[in-house]
Amino acid sequence: MKRFAFVNGAAEREYKGLPKGIQDEFGKDLRRIQYGQDPELAIEHLNNSVEAGVVELKINGSPAFRCVYVTKYLDTVVVLHSFTKTTNGVDRQAMKVAEQRLRDLKADI
């Protein structure tokens, strides 16, 4: 089983700021991933917009929700960023946040 962590306090606050039902849905899939299972929600590998190994869990709708995580460090599922998506296409600001937090994580390893 992999451990679970938020990359920092801001990432945890973002996640906990999502609606409870959304947190529950993401939480179920994050737990599946910890146990080596595939998530049930739609996913997107962010190889081009962030880095290989970074994955986005997706809950579509209006609004849509995203949870960006990485699993290739420290045998841990690390949540980098969670957010409400209000635009079509790539949310560049959200990807910048995820990239910066991944850099911070790698610097701490």
Buried (B, 14 or more C-beta within 10 A) or exposed (E): EBEBBBBBEEBBEBBEEBEEEBBEBBEEBBBBBBEEEEBEBEBBEBEEBBBEBBBBBBBEEEEBBBBBBBBEBEEBBBBBBBBBBEEEEEBEEBBEBBBEBBEEBEEEE
